[in-house]
Amino acid sequence: MFLDPLVASNEEANPSLTQPGVEQNPQVVADELAAVIAKPRGQKPFRTGVDFTGAGVEHVMAFSDLTREAFVRRMGFGGPLRLRD
């Protein structure tokens, strides 16, 4: 098949994606979700993430959120970004 070499290459690369000794435990994801749910209204993040790879996903998401928010405000649609009582 056409994709077989790509799939094989992906399979070879997968073990190197996570940092040595880091266990990819799904409980970490569940704990993160529980922490977000437990936060009071107005303090919940727009998004959160669990990065077992150490790839800097948090930085990418933060930059993306800031860029998106600035764009929405520049268009004049910033009102919905505020919480209402």
N, C-alpha and C positions, 0 to 999 in steps of 0.2 A: 504494500500500500504506500501511497505517497507520503503519508504522515508518519510512517514507522520510524524513520531516522530521527524525526523531531521528538517523538515520544520517547525513544531510547535515550536521546540526549537529555531530555527533561528528567527522566528517571535517574540518570547518572548525576545530574546536578542537585537533585533534591536533598541529599544528605548534607551538602555543604551550605544550605540555606540557613540552617539554624546554628546558633552558637554552641560550641561543645559544652556538654554538661547541662544544657537547658532542656528540661522536660516539657514537652508540649501537652500540658495537662488541661483538658477542657474545663476543669473546675476553676481555673484562672479566669476563663471567659465568663463563667457563671458568676463568680465573685465580682467581676467588673460590672456586670449587668445589675447585680444586687446593690452595689455601691451607688450606681447612677439612680436607680429607683428610690433608694433611701434618701437621696438629697431633696431638700425642700424646693418648692416651686420657685423658679427664678434662678436656681443654682445648678440646674441640670445642664450638662453640656449638650451642644447640638449634636455632637458625635463623640464617640470614644473608640478606643482600639486597644487590642492586646497584640503586641508585636514580639513574637518569639524569634524573629530573624535578626533583630537589632539593626534593621535597615533604615531606621529614622522615620518610620511611618507617621509618628506623632508630629514631627516637624512639617512633613508634607501636608498633612491634614490641616494643621494650624495655618499654614500659608494659604492653602486653598480656601479655607473659611474666610480669612481676612480679605482675600482678593474678591471672593464672591460677594461678601457683605459690602465692600467698597463699591463694587459695580452696581449692586441693587440700590444703594443709597444715591449714587450718581444719577441713576435713572429716575429718582424721585419716589421710589417704592420702599423707603426705609421704615415706614410706619408699622407694617406687620412684624418687623424685627423686634419690636418692644412688646413685653408682656402687658396684658391688660388685666385689671382686677375684675 
